[in-house]
């Protein structure tokens, strides 16, 4: 079967998308491109990310302002969650924390429960 190697622009401006679940994917292949992947996904509240090591994401992956931040419609309602494996690493830094898990931007909680 086909292997996904680049997620750039995959969900850009999917403003009605509520959940993205990557757990059915082959985790031996880690996508490397993340430009604008979740940009404008303002209704997204759940991301299931099965890879143990966080990929390097860019400054635009999760949006760039209050009109385009991932999960922005519920960022202050404690509804947004990024699910990763229990032994995952690297999700606490870079743009993962500067944007996605930043309470004033996307407001996602990090849940190490997969």
MOWOLIN-V619198 format. One record per residue. N is the residue number from 1. RES is the residue in one small letter. SS is DSSP state (2 for helix, 1 for strand, 0 for the rest). Layout:
n=N res=RES ss=SS
n=N res=RES ss=SS
This chain:
n=1 res=x ss=0
n=2 res=x ss=0
n=3 res=x ss=0
n=4 res=x ss=0
n=5 res=x ss=0
n=6 res=x ss=1
n=7 res=x ss=0
n=8 res=x ss=0
n=9 res=x ss=0
n=10 res=x ss=0
n=11 res=x ss=0
n=12 res=x ss=0
n=13 res=x ss=0
n=14 res=x ss=0
n=15 res=x ss=0
n=16 res=x ss=0
n=17 res=x ss=0
n=18 res=x ss=0
n=19 res=x ss=1
n=20 res=x ss=1
n=21 res=x ss=1
n=22 res=x ss=0
n=23 res=x ss=0
n=24 res=x ss=0
n=25 res=x ss=0
n=26 res=x ss=0
n=27 res=x ss=0
n=28 res=x ss=0
n=29 res=x ss=0
n=30 res=x ss=0
n=31 res=x ss=0
n=32 res=x ss=0
n=33 res=x ss=1
n=34 res=x ss=0
n=35 res=x ss=0
n=36 res=x ss=0
n=37 res=x ss=0
n=38 res=x ss=0
n=39 res=x ss=0
n=40 res=x ss=0
n=41 res=x ss=0
n=42 res=x ss=0
n=43 res=x ss=0
n=44 res=x ss=0
n=45 res=x ss=0
n=46 res=x ss=1
n=47 res=x ss=1
n=48 res=x ss=1
n=49 res=x ss=1
n=50 res=x ss=0
n=51 res=x ss=0
n=52 res=x ss=0
n=53 res=x ss=1
n=54 res=x ss=0
n=55 res=x ss=0
n=56 res=x ss=0
n=57 res=x ss=0
n=58 res=x ss=0
n=59 res=x ss=0
n=60 res=x ss=0
n=61 res=x ss=0
n=62 res=x ss=0
n=63 res=x ss=0
n=64 res=x ss=0
n=65 res=x ss=0
n=66 res=x ss=0
n=67 res=x ss=0
n=68 res=x ss=0
n=69 res=x ss=0
n=70 res=x ss=0
n=71 res=x ss=0
n=72 res=x ss=2
n=73 res=x ss=2
n=74 res=x ss=2
n=75 res=x ss=0
n=76 res=x ss=0
n=77 res=x ss=0
n=78 res=x ss=0
n=79 res=x ss=0
n=80 res=x ss=0
n=81 res=x ss=1
n=82 res=x ss=1
n=83 res=x ss=1
n=84 res=x ss=1
n=85 res=x ss=0
n=86 res=x ss=0
n=87 res=x ss=0
n=88 res=x ss=0
n=89 res=x ss=1
n=90 res=x ss=0
n=91 res=x ss=0
n=92 res=x ss=0
n=93 res=x ss=0
n=94 res=x ss=2
n=95 res=x ss=2
n=96 res=x ss=2
n=97 res=x ss=2
n=98 res=x ss=2
n=99 res=x ss=2
n=100 res=x ss=2
n=101 res=x ss=0
n=102 res=x ss=0
n=103 res=x ss=0
n=104 res=x ss=0
n=105 res=x ss=0
n=106 res=x ss=0
n=107 res=x ss=0
n=108 res=x ss=0
n=109 res=x ss=1
n=110 res=x ss=1
n=111 res=x ss=1
n=112 res=x ss=1
n=113 res=x ss=0
n=114 res=x ss=0
